[in-house]
Amino acid sequence: MALMNEQSAAMTTLLSQLPKVDLHVHLDGSIKPETIRELAIEQGNPLQIDSEPELLSHMQVGETCESLKEYLDKFGFVLPYLQTGAALERVAYELVEQAANEKVSYIEVRFAPQLHRMQGLSNHDVIEHVLNGLKRGEQAFGTIARAIIICMRHHSYALNTDVVQEAARFYKKGVVAVDLAGDEAGFPAKLFLQLFEEAQQLRLPITIHAGEAAGAENVRVAITGLGAVRIGHGVRMLEDPEVVALVRERQIPLEMCPLSNIQTKAVASWDAYPIRRYLDDGIVVTVNTDNRTVSDTTIQKEYVLLAEHCGLTMNDIAKIVMNGAKAAFLEEAEKRLLIANMETEWAAKGFLV
């Protein structure tokens, strides 16, 4: 155990020196606890919580998390404090800062505008304020930051189509794609064919949460019906070899979020986590944090856990990191520069990319 701890510490140190990407991270799942405390005071409703452990219990899942539902309950605690433009701009800025502190070169931050409208903001207002925060963070810390706009599965077609239309107005102005998230088992991908046909007509890149809380069929429909060019999670697509073949043949990148997948019971255990199988099968795998605060994670932590439990080597990690850079929803000229810079830094440390 001592040797493993020593090796993990050494890997964490090495990873902290190398550029990385995070393609799947939710804004409202990555709020710093001290920020929520300060926002509550600013908004005239101070938290009636004295201790840090108690506050964290409302914002993080523990080792005993039993389901995706329990995991998602943590978002309800923070959302009331994320209903003003100032709050949204602040938390977006701070998320870029957190990423930069871990030498993340590129981050795609996703959020659902409709969840931030309790105090009168429009979808346009919400997106604009988040983009302002991301842009300020990028200017201050150097990490390139873009936004993915989420449609919620439990929302009406009318609510979601408004989100898609607004995302299109900001496309290539900070917004790089649209997403579908929420209760996958209760609202399967096939219910959203019309909505994402509109997104395709608007030429918006599409990523879909699929194969997380429900099976491989959602991955198939996300790709063939909704137009997904990336898949969020995808850990359950092993249930259908034809879906695995589809993802491999089309080289659809998976936005895997290991610790989150274990916590939500999307995967029963680390022994069952399919990342090594996917890599060996030629699937394009990326690794991401999902929700930094809810999962109590960092991008380094995700890779160290995969090394400990799934046998990933630093060369495996180098490949996965570069997969992420190549899968980025970024303008081609910027992407080429990002890839070249990251390849140079990884190669300087002796890793083949």
N, C-alpha and C positions, 0 to 999 in steps of 0.2 A: 504493500500500500504506500509506504514511504517513497519507494522508487517511482510509482505511478504519479504521486503528487509532485515529485521533483520533475518528472518528464512533462507533466501538464503545465507546471509553472514555466519551464523552459520554452514550451511551445507557445504559451500565452505571450511571453516576452517577445519571441520571434514574430508572431503574428501581429503584435502591436506595432511593429516596425515596417510592416508591409501593407501596400494599398489593397483595399477590399471594396466590395459593393454590397448594397442592401436593397434588393428590388421589391421586397414585400414587408412593409412595416406600416402599421396603422397608427395614425396620429393620436387618436383617443386612447390607444392602449400603451402609449409611450410617454405619459406625462410624469414629470418629476413630482414626488410627493410634496416637497416644499413649495412647489409652484401652486398646487391645489390649495394648500393652506393659505398662501398669500392671495390667491385669487378670491378665495372665500371672504377674506377680510376686506379686500378692495370692493367686493360686490355687496358688502353690508350684511353678510350672513356667515359669520365666523364658524369654523368647525367646532363642534362640541366634543373634540377628541384631543386628549392631552398628550398621549405618548406616541412616539414614532412607530413602535410595533403595532399598536392598535390601528393607526392610520394605514400602515402597510397591509394590514389584514383586510382592509376594504378595497385595496388597489391591486394586490397580488394574489395569485393562487398558490396554495401550498402543495406539499408533496401528496396530500390526500385528495386532490381535485378528482372528482368522479366522472365528469362529463363535460362536453362542449357547453351545455347550458349553464353549468356552474361557472365555467370559465367566462362566459359572456356576461354573467351577472356583474362582474367587476366594472364593466363599462358604464353601467347605470349610475355608479357612484360619482364618476367624474363629469359626465355629460352636462349636468345642470350648471357647471362652472365654465362651460365652453360655449356660451351663447352670445358672446359679445365679440365685436371685431378686434378689440384690444387683446382679449384672451386668446383668440385664435392665432393672431399674429405672433403673440409671445410664445405659445407652445410650439408653433412651427419653427420659429427661430431657434428655440432651445433644442429641438430635435436635431436640427442640423449641427448645432454645437456638440451634442452628445456623439453624433456620428463622427464628426471631425476629430474628437478626442480619441477615437479608436482607429484613426487613419482610414476612414471610409472615404474613398475618392468620389463615389457617386451613390446617391440615395433617391429612391422613388417613394414618396410618402403618400399613402392613400387614406381617403376619408369620404364619408357620406354627407354631403351638404344638408340633406333634409333633416339630419339629426341635430343640427345646430341652429334651428330656426325658432326656438321656443320664445325668444324675446323680440321677434319681428325681423330678423335678418332675412334677406332673400337668398336664393341659391347663388345668385351673382355676387352678392355681398360676401357670403361665406368663402367662396372660391377666391375672390379677390384678396381678402384678408389673409388667407392661408398662403397664397402665392407671394404676398408682400413679405410675410415672415420668412418663407423659404429663400426669397431673393436676398433679404438682408442677411440671413445666415450664410448664404453662399458668398456674399461679398465680404463678410467678416471672417469666415473660417476657411474658405477655399474649397469646401466640399460642394460639388455640383448637385443641386437639389431640384427635383421635378415632382409633379403631383399626378396621381391617378385618382379619378373621380369614381366613387362607388354608388351603384344602384343597390337598394336593399331588397332582398327577396320578399319580405313581408309587406312591402309598400305597393300601392296601387300602380297600375300602368300609367295613370295621369301624373302621379308624383315622379315616377322614374323617367318618363319621357321628357319631363321638364329638366331633370338632371342631365340627361344626354344632350339636349339642346344647348344647355348652358356650358357643358364641357366643351362642346364644339366651338363655342364662341371664344374660349380660352385656349383652344388647341394651338400648339406651337408658341404659346405665350406663357409657358410654364406648365400647362397641362399636357401630358403625353399619352394618356390612354384612359379607357373606362373599364370598370370592373363590376362584378355581381357578387355580393356577399350576404351572409346571414344564414338562416335556417335551411341548409341544403337538403336535409331529409324531408322537411315539410313542404318545400317549394323547389321541386326539381328543375333542372335546366330547361326542359322542354316547354315550360310555361312562359319562357321569355324570348321565344323566337321572333315575334314581331318587334319587341323592344330593341333587340340587338341587330335586327335587319336595318332599323333606322340608324343605329350606330355605324354599321358598315356603309350605308349610303352616305353618311357624313365623313367617311374615311377615317374614322377614329380607330386606332389600334385597340385591341380587346384582349384582356386577361380575365379569366373566370375562376372563382373559387370552386373547385370540383374535385371529387374523389377524396374528400376529407371526412365529412360526417355522413356521406352516402357513397354508393358504389361506383363502379367503373362506367356504368351507362351515362352518368352525368358528365364524365370526361369526354366520352364519345360525342354526346350532343353539344357540349360546349365547343368542341372543335368543328364538327361537321354542320351544326345548326346555327350556333351563335357567332361563329367566326373567330373563336379564340386563337391567338397566335402564341400565347403562353398560358399555362395552367397553374393556379395557386394550389399548392399542396400535392394532389395527385397520388397520395400514398396508397389509396385503395384500388388503383387501376390494375393491380396484379390479379384481381378477381376475374379479369377477362383478358386472356392472352391476345385477343384481336385488338383490344384497346392499346395494350402495350406496343403491339406492332404498329398501330396507327401513329402513336406518339413518336416512336423511333423513326418510322419512314418519313414523317413530315418534319422531324427534328424540332418538335415543339418543346421549348424549355419548360422545365418544372421549377416553380418557386417553392422549394421545400423549406419548412420551418421546423426543424427537428424537435426542439424542446417543447414547443407548443403542441406538436402532434402527439407527443408522449403524455403531456398534461391533460389534453382533451380526450384521451383514449381513442383518438383516430387510429393509433397503432398501440397494440396491447403492451409492448415492451421494447426495450432497445434491441433485444435479440431478433425481434420481428421487423425492425426498421429496415426498409427496402433500399436504402441508398446504395449499398455496395452492389446489390443485384442490378439496380438501374445503371450504375456506371459500367458494369461488366456487359450489360445488354446494349450499350451504345446510346442510352437515353441522355439527353442534355440536362444535367442537374445543376441547379443553383441552390445556395444555402443563404437563408435570411433569418431575421429575428422575429418577425410577425408582430409581437407586442413586447417592447422592451421592459415596460414596467409590470404588466400583468404576468408575464412569464419570468420576470427577474432575470433577464438575459442580456448579453452583449453579443456582437458578431464573433468576437474571439471565443467566448464561452461555447457558442454553437459548434465551432470547429473542434475545440478541445474535447467536447462530449462525443463528437463523432469519431475522433481518434481513439478515445478510451473505449467506446462501446462497439464501434463498427470497424475498427482497424484502419481508418484512413491515415495515409501518410502525408507528409508535407507536399509531395509531388501531386497526390490526389487533390489536396486542397488548392494547390496552385492551378490545377486544371479547372476546378469548380469555380474559383474566383474569376478566372478568365472567361468561363462560360457566362458568368453573370455580366461581365463587361460587354460581351458580344451580344447578349440578349437584351441589353438596355434599350428602352424606348427613348432614344436620344437621336437628335439630328445626325446624319451620317458623318459629316465633317467633324463634329464634336466627338462622336463615338470613336472614329478612327484615332483621334488624338488621345482620348482616354485609354484605349486599348494599347497604343504604342507606349505611352508613359508607364502603364502598369506592367507591361511585359518587360520593359527596361529595368524596373525596380525589382521584380521577381527574379529575373535572370541575373542581376547583380548579386543576389543572395545564393545563386547556384541552383535555382529550380527551373526545370524545363516547363515551358508554357506553350 
